[in-house]
Amino acid sequence: MVLLTSIAAFAVSMFSATGLSRQRMLYGYFPIFHFLVMGLNGAFLTGDIFNLYVWFEVIIIASFVLMTLGGRKTQLEGALKYMSMNILASMFF
């Protein structure tokens, strides 16, 4: 799973290097994207349920920041819905 995640992350980063606007790159897209990949790989490599929860939270934070990176109204509205669903799911988890 780590290998598949790394291959997919490489493909996404290559596409992002040519497909993103310069403004989004200046907001820190690539460091946040690598933070997301780190969370995914950590979730796959963990050995206990507590660390799995921690890695899920890392994934949630990175994906939330990537969603709101442009700051448009629709992005912020989607991020608010996403965060409320994640808070609810984290409470059940």
N, C-alpha and C positions, 0 to 999 in steps of 0.2 A: 504494500500500500504506500509506503514511503517513496518507493521508486516511481510508482504511477503518479503520485502527487508531485514529485519533483519534475517529471516529464511534462505534466500538464502546466505546472508553474512556469517552466521554461518557455513553453509555447505561448502562454498568456503574456509573459514579460516581453517576448519578442514582438508579439502583436501590439502590445501597449506602447512599445518604444516608437512605433510608427503611427499608431492610430490615435493617440491622445494629443490633446492640445498642449501647448507649452505652459499655459496657465495652470492646468491640473498637475503637470509635472513639478511646477514650482511649489505647489501646496504640499508636496512630499508624498506623491503617489507611490513611488517605488519603495521607500523605507516601510511604509505602512503595508504594502503588498507583501513584502518579505516578512513582516511581523505576522501576517495572516498565514503564510506558508509555514513559518516556525510553529505557530499554534497547531496547525493541522498535523505536521510531523510529530510534534510532541504528544498529541492525542493518540496517534498511532503507536508510539513507542512507550507509552506509560505502562506501568505495571500494577497500579492500584486505582481505586475509584476516586479517591480524593484528588490525586493529580490529574485524573481525567476531567474532573469538574473544573480544576484550575485552567487546564488547556482549553476547555470549552469556553470559559470566560475570556481567555486571550483571543480566541477566534471571534467571539461576539463583539469585543471591543474593536478589533481591527476591521471587521466587516462593517460595523456601524460608522467608523470614521471614513471608510472608503465610500459608503453610501452618501455621506454628507459633504464630500470633498468639494463639490462645486458651489454649494450654498444656495441653490435655487429652491423656490418654494415647494415644488413637487418632491425634490429630494429630501427636504426636511420633513415634509408630511409623511413620506414613506419611511423615513428613519424613525419617526415617532411611533408609528404603528409597529415597526420591526422591534423597537426597543421594548415597547409594552408587552408584546408577545413573548419576547425573550425573558423579561422579568417574571412573567407568569410561569413560563416553562422552567426557569431556574428554581422557582419556589417549589414546584412539584418534584424536581430532580433532587 
